[in-house]
Amino acid sequence: TLQPVAGALVLLEPGMPQKPAVGRVLSSTGADGRVSFNGLAQPRYTVTVLAPGYHLATFLDTAAAYVSL
């Protein structure tokens, strides 16, 4: 529908995911469907997005500054 999804959980991890998680930060999207993370120092991150009623989406070890679903 190309409509923003408010309240989606966004997890950000440096590089590839590890178990247990190391350096993971998380936040939720706002009403506009966006989330920002400040103070990131790594060149690559894994981005995972979870929202009720949607499929889980993960971008592994990406250098992208912006991710859009």
Residue pairs with C-beta under 8 A, 6 or more apart in sequence:
3 33
4 29
4 31
4 32
4 33
4 34
5 29
5 33
5 51
5 54
6 29
6 30
6 31
6 32
6 33
7 28
7 29
7 51
8 28
8 29
8 33
8 35
8 49
8 50
8 51
8 54
9 26
9 27
9 28
9 49
9 50
9 51
10 26
10 27
10 28
10 29
10 35
10 47
10 48
10 49
11 24
11 25
11 26
11 47
11 48
11 49
11 50
12 24
12 25
12 26
12 37
12 40
12 45
12 46
12 47
13 21
13 22
13 23
13 24
13 45
13 46
13 48
14 22
14 23
14 42
14 44
14 45
14 46
15 42
15 44
15 45
15 46
15 61
16 46
16 60
16 61
17 46
17 48
17 60
23 42
25 37
27 35
27 36
27 37
28 35
29 35
43 63
44 61
44 62
44 63
45 61
45 62
46 58
46 59
46 60
46 61
46 62
47 58
47 59
47 62
47 64
47 67
48 56
48 57
48 58
48 59
49 56
49 57
49 58
49 69
50 56
57 69
59 67
